[in-house]
Amino acid sequence: MRTILLYIHDDDCFEARLQVALDLCRQYDGHLTCLQAVPYNQGIATDFYYPVVTQVVTDLREAAKEVRDQIEPRLASEDIAWDWIYSDGFASRQISRYAPLCELIVLGAHNQVGSAQHPSSLVSDVVSQVRAPILVVPASTKCLSLDALAVVAWNGSPEGAHALRAATSMLSRASQVQILTVREQQDAERPDLLPTDAAKYLARHGIEAEIVELASDGKLSTAEILSQAAEIRKAAYLVMGAFGHSRFRERILGGVTRDMLTNPKTPLLLSH
């Protein structure tokens, strides 16, 4: 994992994801690409709202310059390789543009504006558009140690398998790996891939994983059970596939994925 893309925006999760991105670059001797995107002016001179839109874009660009002026000196003092990309355009489109040559994308867990009690719309957009894994970082995260315990949320889906493959490099450095499954009383369908299949796959990469089955009493959702399990174990991060078996219940994210992204306490490594 040598190329890490960090989204630059002055929101309440920025400091957390910056520190996590720096930690990953140090541990992998990687290169950090900082991507700063500012919505461009889509109006034309004859539009009634053109002057207002132009002023808004100008203000956004000035604010972006202030952020860059603050962050670049900090990066220059770090012992990592980095570059800065400034781009006019919506964040999700610009991230999708540069993601193909990146091995990990680091985003914040909260919306840039608005309540933290709603999943990030940027994460929702990006996870459906790119193939690179996405590390979603809560504002409370101080650092990310790859040699700590890591957990994998497993439901047997192709998305979960893809996330597991994408996380192999990180999981190989973990002190312990646990594969968490939730026995849902109302779900009688047998998953396509069993937890033992996931454990065998990791074993072929020299990673010993413990399978842990978490019971559901019907009072907590699957997302709540997984989140609590990760917190109790003080996991450094949780690996999971986006969408899962509830793909048709939500417009973009599956039900469990959406719930997990609602104000998470543990960094989430997502892939679909």
C-alpha positions as CSV (number, residue, x, y, z in Angstrom):
1,M,0.0,0.0,0.0
2,R,2.2,2.8,-1.3
3,T,-0.3,5.4,-2.6
4,I,-2.9,6.8,-0.2
5,L,-5.5,9.4,-1.2
6,L,-6.6,11.8,1.5
7,Y,-9.6,14.1,0.9
8,I,-8.9,17.6,2.1
9,H,-11.7,19.6,3.6
10,D,-12.0,21.6,6.8
11,D,-14.7,19.6,8.6
12,D,-14.8,18.0,12.1
13,C,-13.3,14.7,10.9
14,F,-10.3,16.3,9.0
15,E,-7.7,16.2,11.8
16,A,-8.6,12.6,12.6
17,R,-8.3,11.4,9.0
18,L,-5.1,13.4,8.5
19,Q,-3.4,11.7,11.4
20,V,-4.6,8.3,10.2
21,A,-3.3,8.9,6.7
22,L,0.1,10.0,8.1
23,D,0.2,6.9,10.3
24,L,-0.4,4.7,7.3
25,C,2.2,6.4,5.2
26,R,4.8,6.0,7.9
27,Q,4.0,2.4,8.5
28,Y,3.9,1.6,4.7
29,D,6.6,4.0,3.7
30,G,3.9,5.3,1.4
31,H,3.1,8.4,-0.6
32,L,0.2,10.7,0.4
33,T,-1.8,12.4,-2.2
34,C,-3.9,15.3,-0.8
35,L,-6.9,16.0,-3.0
36,Q,-8.7,19.3,-2.5
37,A,-11.8,19.8,-4.6
38,V,-13.9,23.0,-4.8
39,P,-17.2,23.1,-6.7
40,Y,-16.8,25.0,-9.9
41,N,-19.1,27.7,-11.3
42,Q,-21.6,26.0,-13.5
43,G,-23.6,29.2,-14.3
44,I,-23.3,31.4,-17.4
45,A,-23.1,35.1,-17.6
46,T,-26.8,35.6,-18.5
47,D,-28.0,33.6,-15.5
48,F,-30.0,35.6,-12.9
49,Y,-28.0,33.9,-10.1
50,Y,-24.7,34.1,-11.8
51,P,-23.2,36.9,-9.6
52,V,-24.3,35.1,-6.4
53,V,-22.9,31.8,-7.6
54,T,-19.7,33.4,-8.7
55,Q,-19.2,35.0,-5.3
56,V,-19.9,31.7,-3.5
57,V,-17.3,29.9,-5.6
58,T,-14.8,32.7,-5.0
59,D,-15.4,32.4,-1.2
60,L,-14.9,28.6,-1.4
61,R,-11.7,29.0,-3.3
62,E,-10.3,31.5,-0.7
63,A,-11.3,29.2,2.1
64,A,-9.6,26.3,0.3
65,K,-6.4,28.4,0.0
66,E,-6.4,29.1,3.7
67,V,-6.7,25.4,4.5
68,R,-3.8,24.6,2.1
69,D,-1.7,27.3,3.6
70,Q,-2.2,25.7,7.0
71,I,-1.7,22.1,6.1
72,E,1.2,22.3,3.6
73,P,3.8,23.5,6.3
74,R,2.7,20.6,8.5
75,L,3.2,18.1,5.7
76,A,6.6,19.6,4.9
77,S,7.7,18.8,8.5
78,E,6.6,15.1,8.2
79,D,9.0,12.4,7.1
80,I,6.8,11.2,4.3
81,A,6.4,11.8,0.5
82,W,3.4,13.8,-0.5
83,D,1.8,15.9,-3.2
84,W,-1.2,18.2,-3.4
85,I,-3.9,18.2,-6.1
86,Y,-6.3,21.1,-6.3
87,S,-9.2,20.5,-8.6
88,D,-12.4,22.4,-9.5
89,G,-15.4,20.1,-9.3
90,F,-17.5,18.1,-6.9
91,A,-15.5,16.0,-4.4
92,S,-17.0,12.6,-5.3
93,R,-16.2,13.1,-9.0
94,Q,-12.7,14.2,-8.4
95,I,-12.0,11.4,-6.0
96,S,-13.3,8.9,-8.6
97,R,-11.0,10.5,-11.1
98,Y,-7.8,9.9,-9.1
99,A,-8.8,6.8,-7.3
100,P,-7.8,4.2,-10.0
101,L,-4.1,4.8,-9.2
102,C,-4.5,4.8,-5.4
103,E,-4.6,1.8,-3.1
104,L,-6.6,3.4,-0.3
105,I,-8.9,6.4,0.0
106,V,-9.2,8.1,3.4
107,L,-12.5,9.9,4.1
108,G,-14.2,11.3,7.2
109,A,-17.2,9.6,8.8
110,H,-19.4,12.7,9.0
111,N,-21.1,14.9,6.5
112,Q,-19.1,18.0,5.7
113,V,-22.1,20.1,6.7
114,G,-25.0,18.9,9.0
115,S,-25.7,16.3,11.6
116,A,-23.2,13.5,12.4
117,Q,-26.3,11.3,12.9
118,H,-26.5,10.8,9.2
119,P,-24.1,8.7,7.1
120,S,-21.7,10.7,5.0
121,S,-23.2,11.5,1.6
122,L,-19.6,11.7,0.2
123,V,-18.8,8.2,1.5
124,S,-22.0,6.9,0.0
125,D,-21.2,8.4,-3.4
126,V,-17.6,7.4,-3.5
127,V,-18.1,3.8,-2.3
128,S,-20.5,3.2,-5.2
129,Q,-18.1,4.6,-7.8
130,V,-14.6,3.4,-7.0
131,R,-12.9,0.0,-6.7
132,A,-10.2,1.1,-4.2
133,P,-11.0,0.4,-0.6
134,I,-12.2,3.3,1.5
135,L,-11.1,4.0,5.1
136,V,-13.8,5.9,6.9
137,V,-12.4,7.7,9.9
138,P,-14.5,9.0,12.9
139,A,-13.7,12.4,14.4
140,S,-12.7,10.8,17.7
141,T,-9.9,8.7,16.1
142,K,-6.4,9.8,17.3
143,C,-4.2,7.3,15.4
144,L,-4.2,4.0,13.6
145,S,-1.8,1.3,14.6
146,L,-1.7,-1.6,12.2
147,D,-0.1,-3.9,14.8
148,A,-3.3,-3.9,16.9
149,L,-6.3,-6.2,16.8
150,A,-8.5,-5.9,13.7
151,V,-12.0,-7.3,13.1
152,V,-13.8,-8.4,9.9
153,A,-17.6,-8.2,9.7
154,W,-18.6,-11.3,7.6
155,N,-21.9,-12.1,6.0
156,G,-20.8,-14.3,3.2
157,S,-21.5,-11.8,0.5
158,P,-19.3,-11.1,-2.6
159,E,-18.9,-7.5,-1.3
160,G,-17.6,-8.8,2.0
161,A,-15.2,-11.1,0.2
162,H,-13.9,-8.2,-1.9
163,A,-13.4,-6.1,1.2
164,L,-11.5,-9.0,2.8
165,R,-9.1,-9.2,-0.2
166,A,-8.7,-5.5,-0.2
167,A,-7.7,-5.5,3.5
168,T,-5.2,-8.4,3.3
169,S,-2.2,-6.1,3.4
170,M,-3.4,-4.4,6.5
171,L,-4.6,-7.5,8.2
172,S,-1.2,-9.2,7.7
173,R,0.2,-6.6,10.1
174,A,-2.5,-7.0,12.8
175,S,-1.6,-8.6,16.2
176,Q,-4.8,-10.5,16.0
177,V,-7.7,-10.9,13.5
178,Q,-11.2,-11.9,14.4
179,I,-13.9,-12.7,11.9
180,L,-17.3,-11.6,13.3
181,T,-20.5,-13.1,12.2
182,V,-24.0,-12.3,13.5
183,R,-26.6,-15.0,13.8
184,E,-29.8,-13.4,12.7
185,Q,-32.8,-15.3,13.9
186,Q,-35.0,-14.1,11.0
187,D,-32.4,-14.9,8.3
188,A,-32.7,-18.6,7.4
189,E,-30.7,-18.2,4.1
190,R,-27.3,-19.9,4.0
191,P,-24.6,-17.4,3.0
192,D,-22.7,-18.1,-0.2
193,L,-19.4,-18.1,1.6
194,L,-18.9,-19.4,5.2
195,P,-16.7,-17.7,7.8
196,T,-14.4,-20.8,7.5
197,D,-13.9,-19.9,3.9
198,A,-12.7,-16.4,4.9
199,A,-10.4,-17.9,7.5
200,K,-8.9,-20.3,5.0
201,Y,-8.3,-17.4,2.6
202,L,-6.5,-15.4,5.2
203,A,-4.5,-18.5,6.3
204,R,-3.1,-18.8,2.7
205,H,-1.7,-15.3,3.3
206,G,-0.1,-16.3,6.6
207,I,-2.9,-14.7,8.7
208,E,-4.4,-16.7,11.5
209,A,-7.9,-15.5,12.2
210,E,-10.4,-16.5,14.9
211,I,-14.1,-16.9,14.0
212,V,-16.5,-15.3,16.5
213,E,-20.2,-15.8,16.3
214,L,-22.2,-13.0,17.8
215,A,-25.8,-13.9,18.9
216,S,-28.7,-11.6,18.1
217,D,-31.5,-11.3,20.7
218,G,-33.6,-9.2,18.4
219,K,-33.2,-6.0,20.6
220,L,-30.1,-4.7,18.8
221,S,-29.6,-4.3,15.1
222,T,-26.8,-6.2,13.3
223,A,-24.9,-2.9,13.0
224,E,-25.2,-2.2,16.7
225,I,-24.0,-5.7,17.5
226,L,-20.9,-5.4,15.3
227,S,-20.2,-1.8,16.5
228,Q,-20.3,-2.9,20.1
229,A,-18.2,-5.9,19.5
230,A,-15.5,-3.8,17.8
231,E,-15.6,-1.2,20.6
232,I,-15.4,-3.9,23.4
233,R,-12.4,-5.5,21.6
234,K,-10.8,-2.0,21.1
235,A,-10.3,-2.9,17.5
236,A,-8.1,-0.6,15.4
237,Y,-10.5,-0.9,12.5
238,L,-13.4,-3.0,11.2
239,V,-13.4,-4.4,7.7
240,M,-16.7,-4.9,5.9
241,G,-18.3,-5.0,2.4
242,A,-20.6,-2.2,1.4
243,F,-24.2,-3.1,0.3
244,G,-24.4,-6.7,1.6
245,H,-27.7,-8.5,1.4
246,S,-29.9,-5.4,2.0
247,R,-29.0,-3.8,-1.3
248,F,-32.6,-3.0,-2.4
249,R,-33.7,-1.6,0.9
250,E,-31.7,1.6,0.6
251,R,-31.1,3.9,-2.4
252,I,-27.3,3.5,-2.3
253,L,-26.0,1.8,0.8
254,G,-27.3,-1.5,2.2
255,G,-29.2,-1.3,5.5
256,V,-26.3,-2.7,7.7
257,T,-23.7,-0.6,5.9
258,R,-25.8,2.5,6.3
259,D,-26.3,1.9,10.0
260,M,-22.6,1.2,10.5
261,L,-21.8,4.6,8.9
262,T,-24.2,6.5,11.2
263,N,-21.8,8.1,13.6
264,P,-19.3,5.2,13.9
265,K,-16.9,4.9,16.8
266,T,-14.4,2.6,15.0
267,P,-12.6,3.3,11.6
268,L,-14.3,1.3,8.9
269,L,-12.5,-0.2,5.9
270,L,-15.1,-0.5,3.2
271,S,-15.1,-2.0,-0.3
272,H,-17.9,-3.2,-2.6
